[in-house]
Amino acid sequence: MIPNVLTVAGSDSGGGAGIQADLKTMLALGVHGMSVVTAVTAQNSLGVQGAWELPVEAVRAQYRSVVDDIGVQAVKTGMLASAELVEAVAELIAGTDAPAVVDPVGVSKHGDALLAASALDSVRTKLLPAATVATPNLDEVAQLTGVRVESEKELRQAAAAVLAYGPRWVVIKGGHLSGDAVDLLTDGSEEHWLRAPRLDNRHTHGTGCTLASAIASQLAKGHSVPEAVAAAKEYVTGAIAAGFALGGGIGPVDHGWRFRAGS
């Protein structure tokens, strides 16, 4: 059986991030991707021109429709926009017997806000405690905890601050630091430092969505959290290396890089 993975996230009309990136990642990693759309964005390589969240009942109905009939081996969450959506999705994933990867999306690659300030407390108190793995970047760490990371050695402090909210594991993404692309995966006791050379490619739209979806896909295939995160990091590094220009701004990572590499 092909594992089933569900993404609960916003739509990116430009195809580089959000639901579209999630489903491409899942296809590339050999799982069956399914989706619960939480918001629709008007978005391209230059930024987000508009965003409209769906009603909570529409999100809940999509989730129940998929989970109750098809079932899931992992769930990934992305853009949830409002406190009401955050709380509803947290309740849904807490009641689902499958690992949950929470990407606490706050700001787009272009700096556009994708989460209402009023929703931050719901992320801290409801969503993070339901997460098997949380995957914040450094801006999201600062937004959620107040901890500002300026160097690699401060990643531990950031991880401890996020873990205090209750996720079982956290990946602190150090991509915004200088030097190598370093991420720290920890559950508070064991640590895994994941390094990759920094690639000279500005076309990195969708990296966060892609990493979280790749982790969920590997968990659905039965891998442990450290195995899943290491495999996801390798996949995303290849996708960034192959990222391509699209439109007049920041292009996306290439979700299908392995297909082209093998052709």
Phi, psi and omega per residue, in radians:
M1 nan 2.412 3.043
I2 -1.366 2.251 3.118
P3 -1.094 2.563 3.112
N4 -1.794 2.265 3.126
V5 -2.195 2.335 -3.089
L6 -1.950 2.230 3.014
T7 -1.811 2.349 3.105
V8 -2.054 1.751 -2.939
A9 -2.846 3.121 3.115
G10 -1.543 2.773 3.094
S11 -1.540 2.367 3.043
D12 -1.913 1.884 -3.076
S13 -1.073 -0.415 3.113
G14 -1.406 -0.171 3.011
G15 1.449 0.043 -3.066
G16 -1.644 -0.412 -3.080
A17 -2.350 -2.937 3.061
G18 1.052 -2.668 -3.111
I19 -0.886 -0.721 -3.077
Q20 -1.134 -0.771 3.100
A21 -1.130 -0.698 -3.115
D22 -1.060 -0.840 -3.094
L23 -1.181 -0.620 3.078
K24 -1.137 -0.730 3.119
T25 -1.077 -0.789 -3.119
M26 -1.093 -0.726 3.080
L27 -1.066 -0.808 -3.104
A28 -1.095 -0.499 -3.076
L29 -1.756 0.164 2.937
G30 1.430 0.437 3.054
V31 -2.076 2.875 3.114
H32 -1.577 1.992 -3.120
G33 -1.556 2.409 3.087
M34 -2.303 2.811 -2.999
S35 -2.438 2.527 2.914
V36 -2.065 1.948 -3.118
V37 -1.436 2.166 -3.126
T38 -1.755 -0.424 -3.112
A39 -2.762 2.721 3.062
V40 -2.001 2.252 3.085
T41 -2.017 2.584 2.896
A42 -1.680 1.909 -2.904
Q43 -2.570 2.457 3.073
N44 -2.495 -2.833 -3.071
S45 -1.234 -0.235 -3.085
L46 -1.660 -0.336 -3.137
G47 2.651 -2.921 -3.141
V48 -1.830 2.046 -3.119
Q49 -1.592 -0.295 3.115
G50 -2.996 2.698 3.110
A51 -2.568 2.388 -3.119
W52 -2.329 2.004 3.140
E53 -1.389 2.620 3.083
L54 -1.474 2.720 3.084
P55 -1.089 2.602 3.137
V56 -0.966 -0.691 -3.110
E57 -1.146 -0.540 3.101
A58 -1.226 -0.674 3.115
V59 -1.188 -0.797 -3.134
R60 -1.089 -0.715 -3.134
A61 -1.134 -0.714 3.096
Q62 -1.074 -0.800 -3.094
Y63 -1.073 -0.902 -3.109
R64 -1.090 -0.683 -3.140
S65 -0.991 -0.808 -3.100
V66 -1.310 -0.880 -3.018
V67 -1.193 -0.696 -3.063
D68 -1.252 -0.508 -3.135
D69 -1.695 -0.911 -2.977
I70 -1.572 -0.671 -3.077
G71 1.457 2.771 -3.118
V72 -2.389 2.587 3.042
Q73 -1.791 -0.196 3.040
A74 -2.903 2.643 3.097
V75 -2.195 2.476 3.061
K76 -2.188 2.344 3.071
T77 -1.985 2.546 3.107
G78 -2.250 -2.149 -3.090
M79 -1.126 2.100 3.138
L80 -2.094 -0.137 2.884
A81 1.162 -1.034 -2.989
S82 -2.166 2.847 3.106
A83 -1.059 -0.674 -3.126
E84 -1.098 -0.757 3.122
L85 -1.193 -0.739 3.120
V86 -0.995 -0.833 -3.075
E87 -1.184 -0.683 3.121
A88 -1.142 -0.767 -3.118
V89 -1.210 -0.663 3.090
A90 -1.040 -0.743 3.124
E91 -1.130 -0.702 -3.133
L92 -1.145 -0.814 -3.084
I93 -1.277 -0.537 3.098
A94 -1.127 -0.489 -3.140
G95 -1.628 0.141 -3.122
T96 -1.913 2.283 -3.102
D97 -1.482 1.241 3.127
A98 -2.784 2.613 3.094
P99 -1.087 2.540 -3.139
A100 -2.139 2.230 3.070
V101 -1.826 2.062 -3.080
V102 -1.859 1.999 3.004
D103 -1.735 1.799 -3.015
P104 -1.361 1.242 -3.012
V105 -1.072 2.138 3.118
G106 -2.058 -0.650 -3.034
V107 -2.452 2.498 3.126
S108 -1.357 2.974 3.109
K109 -0.972 -0.498 -3.087
H110 -1.619 0.039 3.121
G111 1.609 0.158 3.131
D112 -1.443 2.336 -3.138
A113 -1.214 2.268 3.137
L114 -2.081 0.089 3.140
L115 -2.459 2.215 3.111
A116 -1.113 2.483 3.128
A117 -1.000 -0.582 -3.127
S118 -1.183 -0.254 -3.111
A119 -1.551 -0.209 -3.046
L120 -1.038 -0.733 -3.119
D121 -1.146 -0.600 3.102
S122 -1.171 -0.631 3.069
V123 -1.084 -0.787 -3.106
R124 -1.138 -0.811 -2.942
T125 -1.650 -0.355 -3.078
K126 -2.031 -0.840 -3.004
L127 -1.386 -0.864 -3.115
L128 -1.050 -0.678 3.108
P129 -1.116 -0.346 -3.139
A130 -1.575 -0.033 -3.020
A131 -1.531 2.362 2.917
T132 -1.308 -0.766 3.096
V133 -2.382 2.273 3.000
A134 -1.885 2.489 -3.011
T135 -2.243 1.038 -3.115
P136 -1.328 2.563 2.931
N137 -1.538 -3.123 -3.004
L138 -1.207 -0.565 3.073
D139 -1.146 -0.701 -3.140
E140 -1.232 -0.614 3.042
V141 -1.036 -0.817 -3.129
A142 -1.112 -0.716 -3.137
Q143 -1.099 -0.707 -3.042
L144 -1.495 -0.610 -2.983
T145 -2.087 -0.303 -3.049
G146 1.477 -0.097 3.139
V147 -1.425 2.163 3.130
R148 -1.890 2.135 -3.059
V149 -1.724 2.161 3.128
E150 -1.943 -0.291 -3.082
S151 -2.555 2.881 -3.092
E152 -1.029 -0.664 -3.074
K153 -1.174 -0.323 3.136
E154 -1.476 -0.063 3.121
L155 -1.098 -0.582 3.112
R156 -1.079 -0.761 3.133
Q157 -1.085 -0.725 3.114
A158 -1.099 -0.757 -3.132
A159 -1.088 -0.764 -3.140
A160 -1.081 -0.680 -3.123
A161 -1.157 -0.676 3.123
V162 -1.289 -0.751 3.132
L163 -1.040 -0.463 3.136
A164 -1.087 -0.365 3.114
Y165 -1.500 -0.131 2.951
G166 1.995 -0.053 3.053
P167 -1.159 2.643 -3.133
R168 -1.225 -0.691 3.120
W169 -2.335 2.728 3.006
V170 -2.383 2.449 2.957
V171 -1.911 1.952 3.043
I172 -1.570 2.012 -3.062
K173 -1.521 2.014 -3.085
G174 -1.646 0.411 -3.062
G175 -1.072 -0.376 -3.112
H176 -1.522 -0.053 3.076
L177 -1.434 2.913 3.056
S178 -1.482 2.925 -3.126
G179 1.456 -2.738 -3.136
D180 -1.038 2.721 3.043
A181 -1.399 1.786 -3.042
V182 -1.971 2.261 3.039
D183 -2.103 2.564 3.076
L184 -1.997 2.106 3.022
L185 -1.837 2.214 3.123
T186 -2.693 2.676 3.009
D187 -1.949 0.212 -3.127
G188 1.735 -0.291 3.094
S189 -2.109 -0.985 3.071
E190 -1.646 2.590 -3.116
E191 -2.166 2.487 3.036
H192 -2.309 2.075 3.108
W193 -1.713 2.141 -3.072
L194 -1.951 2.062 -3.057
R195 -2.080 2.528 3.004
A196 -2.565 2.609 3.104
P197 -1.094 2.495 3.088
R198 -1.267 2.243 -3.055
L199 -1.692 2.408 -3.125
D200 -1.475 1.277 -3.136
N201 -2.542 2.048 -3.106
R202 -1.369 -0.199 -3.051
H203 -1.522 1.453 -3.006
T204 -2.181 0.327 -3.137
H205 -1.079 2.258 3.076
G206 1.678 0.115 -3.077
T207 -1.092 -0.741 -3.091
G208 -1.153 -0.790 3.103
C209 -1.061 -0.754 -3.073
T210 -1.139 -0.765 3.134
L211 -1.083 -0.839 -3.102
A212 -1.090 -0.705 3.123
S213 -1.187 -0.635 3.110
A214 -1.167 -0.690 3.089
I215 -1.091 -0.816 3.138
A216 -1.050 -0.703 -3.139
S217 -1.102 -0.744 -3.138
Q218 -1.225 -0.634 3.070
L219 -1.113 -0.695 3.137
A220 -1.105 -0.479 3.122
K221 -1.469 0.035 3.030
G222 1.716 0.113 3.140
H223 -1.332 2.695 3.021
S224 -1.219 2.904 3.130
V225 -1.045 -0.852 3.117
P226 -1.047 -0.696 3.104
E227 -1.129 -0.759 -3.097
A228 -1.118 -0.751 -3.099
V229 -1.216 -0.691 3.114
A230 -1.103 -0.755 3.123
A231 -1.167 -0.667 3.128
A232 -1.150 -0.709 3.122
K233 -1.076 -0.726 3.125
E234 -1.106 -0.763 3.139
Y235 -1.108 -0.784 -3.103
V236 -1.179 -0.656 3.113
T237 -1.048 -0.747 3.078
G238 -1.134 -0.648 3.140
A239 -1.188 -0.644 3.093
I240 -1.185 -0.752 3.133
A241 -1.002 -0.577 -3.094
A242 -1.712 0.104 -3.137
G243 -0.945 2.534 -2.987
F244 -2.315 2.727 3.123
A245 -1.173 2.467 3.118
L246 -2.659 2.151 -3.094
G247 1.162 -2.698 -3.041
G248 -1.765 0.088 -3.067
G249 -2.207 -2.242 -3.111
I250 -1.555 2.108 3.128
G251 -1.451 3.027 -3.079
P252 -1.566 2.856 2.905
V253 -1.202 2.812 -3.111
D254 -1.721 1.764 -3.100
H255 -1.159 -0.399 -3.106
G256 -1.763 0.416 -3.037
W257 -1.053 -0.577 -3.127
R258 -1.219 -0.589 3.099
F259 -1.095 -0.747 -3.110
R260 -1.299 -0.588 3.130
A261 -1.120 -0.517 -3.105
G262 -1.611 -0.043 -3.073
S263 -1.625 nan nan
